[in-house]
Amino acid sequence: LEALGGAKVSVGPPFFNATFVPLMIPLLLALAVGPMLGWKRGDLAGALQRLRAAMLASLVIVGAVYWMDSRRSVYAALAMGLAAWLIVGALVEWAERVKLFRADAGTVWSRARSLPRASWGMTIAHAGMGLIVMGIAGVTAWQTEVIRLARAGDAFDVAGYNFVFKGVERTQGPNFHAVRATFEVYRGERLYAVMTPERRYFPVAGSATTETSIRTNLLADLYATIGDPEVPPPPGNAPAFLMPTQPDTAWTVRIYHNPLVPWIWLGACVMVIGGIVSLTDRRHRVGAPRRTAVAAGTPTAAE
């Protein structure tokens, strides 16, 4: 738009949700079907019939997710079903190629060994895309956000974790002033993590930044941030968090529980692996002819 008329616009999540999602859903649905279709002679009905296991898995996942979800999010259940469609569809396509469950073990092993690397890469990459969809669906539908004023010693629960706010301390960096908060995070009676988010002020640049403390595992991420204290507005442009405070001063804290976010990164890594495996296929190397032994005295093509 700027190139055509010079106008500048700013768009946010609603714009991308309204444009990106409707374009991606048909593409993801086709992602499992495409490899089943022959070039210029594809049998769509036959491909869908061979993908019955993927369809069944998707329906089971949709029903299970909706039944177990306390928020009863239809969109989350459908997104998880779409992810299952991608992952199981990729595995079904691979199983069709090697004749899994339709031939003896020796034949299956032989066909798997002779399968082009590009086919292996495609299967891996499509499964990785399914993991990404699961991660996006999880964090979109089940994210928990808590924003509150907390004083030293306050405790509050976030998605099954108990956060104990231990207070803040002032620190000095090489080129910034900072305040550091400390949270002790418990899972039941066990200390799960100690999180230390910071607010930093850089005098030379005159800018402040927030340093988020992140605790991750395979299923979710915990984010903790510290905001401004409950004090009168400071004079001039000085940051509020650098103002003198009392031990019982309340601070704005933000805690986020983001389910399945690690799966986004895991899926991206799996897709990268799939791409690398595909690129090792000799057919994808430009200008790399297969070398053959030439008998002595045999005329070459140039001769």
SVG drawing of the C-alpha trace seen along z (x, -y; Angstrom):
<svg xmlns="http://www.w3.org/2000/svg" viewBox="-18 -17 61 79">
<polyline fill="none" stroke="black" stroke-width="0.4" points="0.0,0.0 2.9,-2.3 4.5,-1.6 1.3,-2.3 -0.1,-5.3 2.3,-6.4 -0.1,-5.6 1.1,-3.8 -1.1,-1.5 -0.6,0.5 -2.2,3.9 -2.5,6.1 -3.6,9.7 -7.2,9.2 -6.1,8.5 -3.8,11.6 -6.5,13.8 -8.9,12.7 -6.6,13.2 -4.0,15.8 -6.2,18.4 -8.7,18.8 -5.8,19.2 -3.9,21.7 -6.7,24.1 -7.4,25.3 -3.7,25.6 -3.2,27.7 -6.1,29.9 -4.6,30.5 -1.1,31.1 -2.0,34.7 -3.9,35.4 -1.3,34.0 1.3,36.7 -1.3,39.3 -2.1,37.9 -0.2,38.9 1.0,36.1 -1.7,35.2 -3.6,38.4 -4.6,38.0 -7.5,40.0 -8.9,37.7 -11.5,40.3 -8.9,43.0 -6.5,40.8 -9.2,39.9 -10.1,43.5 -6.5,44.4 -6.5,41.6 -9.4,43.1 -7.0,43.7 -6.1,40.1 -9.7,39.0 -10.6,41.3 -7.7,40.1 -8.7,36.5 -12.3,37.1 -11.1,39.0 -8.8,36.1 -11.5,33.5 -13.9,35.3 -11.3,36.1 -10.0,32.5 -13.4,31.0 -14.5,33.5 -11.4,32.8 -11.3,29.1 -12.9,27.2 -13.3,24.1 -15.1,26.1 -13.3,24.4 -14.6,25.7 -11.8,24.0 -9.1,25.6 -10.6,29.0 -10.8,28.5 -7.2,27.2 -6.0,30.3 -7.9,32.5 -6.2,30.7 -2.8,31.3 -3.6,35.0 -4.7,35.0 -1.3,33.7 0.7,36.1 -1.2,39.3 -1.7,38.4 2.1,38.1 2.6,41.5 -0.2,43.1 1.4,41.9 4.8,43.3 3.1,46.6 1.6,46.8 4.9,46.4 6.6,49.2 3.5,51.4 3.4,51.5 1.0,54.2 0.6,55.4 3.9,57.2 6.4,59.2 9.0,57.5 11.8,58.1 9.9,56.4 8.9,53.4 12.5,53.0 13.8,53.2 11.2,50.6 12.0,48.3 15.7,48.4 15.1,47.7 12.6,44.9 14.0,41.6 15.4,39.2 13.0,36.6 10.1,38.8 11.6,39.2 12.1,35.5 8.5,34.8 7.1,37.1 9.3,35.6 8.5,32.0 4.7,32.6 4.7,34.2 6.7,31.1 4.0,28.9 1.4,30.8 3.4,30.2 3.5,26.4 -0.3,26.4 -0.7,28.1 1.5,25.6 -0.3,22.6 -3.7,24.1 -2.6,24.7 -1.2,21.3 -4.1,19.6 -6.9,21.5 -5.5,22.2 -3.1,19.4 -3.5,18.2 -2.6,14.6 -2.6,13.1 -2.0,9.3 -2.1,8.0 -0.5,5.9 1.7,7.9 3.6,7.2 6.5,9.1 5.2,12.4 2.0,12.5 1.2,15.9 -1.2,16.6 -2.0,19.6 -1.5,19.6 -2.6,22.7 -1.8,25.1 1.5,23.4 1.8,21.4 3.8,18.2 5.3,16.6 6.5,13.0 9.7,12.5 10.1,8.8 12.5,6.7 16.1,5.7 18.0,3.0 21.0,3.9 23.6,2.1 24.7,3.4 27.6,2.2 25.4,-0.5 22.0,-0.3 20.1,-0.5 17.7,2.3 15.3,3.7 15.0,7.5 12.0,9.3 12.2,12.8 9.4,15.4 9.5,18.8 7.3,21.2 5.9,24.3 4.2,27.3 2.4,28.8 4.9,28.8 7.9,29.0 9.9,26.0 9.6,26.0 11.6,22.9 13.0,19.5 12.2,16.8 13.9,13.4 12.4,10.9 14.0,7.4 13.2,3.9 16.3,2.1 16.9,-1.6 19.7,-2.7 20.6,-6.3 22.6,-7.0 19.8,-5.9 17.1,-7.1 15.1,-3.9 13.7,-1.2 13.3,2.5 11.6,5.5 13.6,8.7 11.2,11.6 12.0,14.6 11.0,17.8 10.8,21.4 10.1,24.0 9.5,27.7 8.2,29.9 4.5,29.1 4.4,25.4 6.2,22.1 5.9,19.9 6.6,16.2 7.1,13.7 7.5,10.0 7.7,7.1 6.1,3.7 6.0,0.4 5.5,-0.1 2.5,-1.7 4.1,-5.1 3.2,-8.7 4.2,-9.6 7.8,-10.5 8.9,-14.0 10.0,-14.4 10.7,-11.3 12.3,-9.2 11.0,-5.6 8.7,-4.8 10.5,-1.6 13.6,-3.6 11.8,-5.7 12.5,-4.9 10.0,-2.4 9.1,-0.9 9.4,2.9 5.6,3.2 5.2,1.3 3.0,3.1 4.4,3.9 2.6,4.8 3.4,8.3 2.4,10.3 2.5,14.1 1.7,16.1 1.2,19.9 1.5,20.7 0.6,24.4 2.4,26.2 4.6,23.3 7.6,25.6 5.9,27.6 6.1,24.7 9.8,24.6 10.0,28.4 7.9,28.6 10.0,25.9 13.2,28.0 11.5,31.1 10.6,29.3 14.2,28.1 15.4,31.7 12.9,32.8 14.2,30.1 17.8,31.1 17.0,34.8 15.2,33.8 18.2,31.7 20.5,34.7 18.5,36.4 20.8,36.6 17.9,35.7 17.8,32.2 21.4,31.4 21.8,29.2 24.6,30.1 25.7,33.2 25.6,36.1 26.1,39.6 29.7,40.7 30.2,44.0 33.4,45.9 34.8,45.6 36.8,48.6 40.3,47.9 40.3,47.0 36.6,46.2 36.0,43.0 34.5,40.1 31.6,38.0 33.9,35.2 36.0,37.5"/>
</svg>
